[in-house]
């Protein structure tokens, strides 16, 4: 189980994707190889919390599996990328590292 928080670029703005849209984006870009069993979303005023469940571990950690899926989603979805700030990735080594949202 992995918990990741997506921070809104413009809290309260009309252009923020809904949690349903975020889940649709995740499932649209998840492959069978991801072994994603379930993902849920809970929205707050300035962020959306995601909870990922994987059938089995494929990479070094479940966190890396979740971040790899989010990297693909950010690259493929302008809606997601424009609605939420990228955050710290456990693999990043500096300010130039582009990665999806921060972990709590």
MOFENDA-V572573 format. One record per pair of residues at least 4 apart in sequence whose C-alpha atoms are under 8 Angstrom apart, sorted by the first residue. I is the first residue (numbers start at 1). J is the second residue. Records with the same first field share a line. If there is no record, write none. Layout:
I=J / J
This chain:
1=51 / 52 / 53 / 54 / 62
2=50 / 51 / 52 / 53 / 62 / 63 / 66
3=49 / 50 / 51 / 52 / 103 / 104
4=49 / 50 / 51 / 101 / 102 / 103 / 104
5=47 / 48 / 49 / 50 / 101 / 102 / 103 / 104
6=47 / 48 / 49 / 50 / 84 / 85 / 86 / 101 / 102
7=46 / 47 / 48 / 84 / 85 / 86 / 101 / 102
8=16 / 46 / 47 / 48 / 83 / 84 / 85
9=82 / 83 / 84 / 85
10=16 / 46 / 83
11=16 / 45 / 46 / 47
12=16 / 45 / 46
15=83
16=79 / 82 / 83 / 84
17=21 / 22 / 79 / 80 / 83
18=22
19=23 / 41 / 42 / 43 / 48
20=24 / 41
21=25
22=26 / 80
23=27 / 39 / 40 / 41
24=28
25=29 / 73 / 77 / 80
26=30 / 69 / 70 / 73
29=69 / 72 / 73
30=34 / 36 / 69
31=35
32=36
34=54 / 58 / 65 / 69
35=54 / 55 / 56 / 57 / 58
36=52 / 53 / 54 / 55
37=52 / 53 / 54 / 55
38=52 / 53 / 54
39=50 / 51 / 52 / 53
40=50 / 51 / 52
41=48 / 49 / 50 / 51
42=48 / 49 / 50
43=47 / 48 / 49
44=48 / 49
52=66
54=62
57=61 / 62 / 65
58=62 / 65
59=64 / 65
60=64
61=65
62=66
63=67
64=68 / 90
65=69
66=70
67=71 / 89 / 99 / 100
68=72
69=73
70=74 / 100
71=75 / 99 / 100
72=76
73=77 / 80
74=78 / 80 / 81 / 100
75=81
77=81
78=82
79=83
80=84
81=85 / 86
84=101
85=100 / 101
86=98 / 99 / 100 / 101 / 102
87=98 / 99 / 100 / 101 / 102 / 103
88=92 / 99 / 100 / 101 / 102 / 103
89=99 / 100 / 101 / 102 / 103
92=97 / 98 / 99
93=97
